[in-house]
Amino acid sequence: MLQSKLEKLPGLFQSDLGENSFLIPKMAIQSVCDRWDQIWNFRARPDDLLITTYAKAGTTWIQEIVDMIQHDGDIEKCKRATTYLRHPFIEWVLPGPFSLELAEAMPSPRTLKTHLPVQLVPPSFWEQECKIIYVARNAKDNLVSYYHFHRMNKNMPEPGTWEEFLKKFMAGQVLWGCWYDHVKGWWDAKENHCILYLFYEDLKEDPKREIQKVLQFLEKDLENEVLDKIIHHTTFEIMKDNPMANYTFQPPAVMDHSISPFMRKGTVGDWKNHFTMAQNEKFDDDYRKKMSRTSLTFRMEL
């Protein structure tokens, strides 16, 4: 059973999982703790597809791409429900239907999602040899997007100033833990598991090329006309106006879009509008140290 014992930051608790510890929000702590055995023992099915990302790395984007592929570009079918209901988070416990209960009631094949680090994914996903799509985003843009998400999402802890949040992110003291461990852990896992590892920057640069990778991974064959339709309807501009994807269904008491929209910019390089020269130099020095022993590389701009 997961136990929470150590308060680390305002709005966060650290889970007591030894070296696997990560931060979870206070508003979810009791439910997650009470349900952890159920989450860990979740029964994946062989034809499940798991979408996994670090938070604010393109989760909703890849969800929409996958959903449109699975429904052969049928826009109306992809607007049947919100992203939360179509592809539940396996670990998320919020008021309303528990994510795992939603997942268990879904017919096969299911598409599910998670922000969990690789070592905390329920073992059945590995045992069933499920396909997994991972999307990684460069650390600086991911950080900026995550900062603004904390500002507008009332379920998240107060981010503090930009400078304060930057320090927390660099130290891994944010929800779901260290960005470096997350992206590197999933990068290493792809050597032994059926994982398609995509990059946010590549999707922005050439969406057709990257969506074709997803098609091949899912063993789907679509006409070029359908592919072009999927590319168009999963652009940032279209998705930002899609109430089934943009989270505008959430009341301001949960997500205040007047502070910052859930879908804010969707660009590469916006970090330049936030980092001071001193912050950037310090971040780069820390980044080089933490990424020195991996073959994983990112582009900070296009």
Secondary structure, 3 states (H helix, E strand, C coil): CCCEEEEEECCEEEECCHHHCCEEEHHHHHHHHHHHHHHHCCCCCCCCEEEEECCCCCHHHHHHHHHHHHCCCCCCHHHCCCHHHHCCECCCCCCCCCHHHHHHHCCCCCEEEECCCHHHCCCHHHHCCCEEEEEECCHHHHHHHHHHHHHHECCCCCCCCHHHHHHHHHHCCCECCCHHHHHHHHHHHCCCCCEEEEEHHHHHHCHHHHHHHHHHHCCCCCCHHHHHHHHHHCCHHHHHCCCCCCCCCCCCCCECCCCCCCCCCCCCCHHHHCCCHHHHHHHHHHHHHHCCCCCCCCCCCC
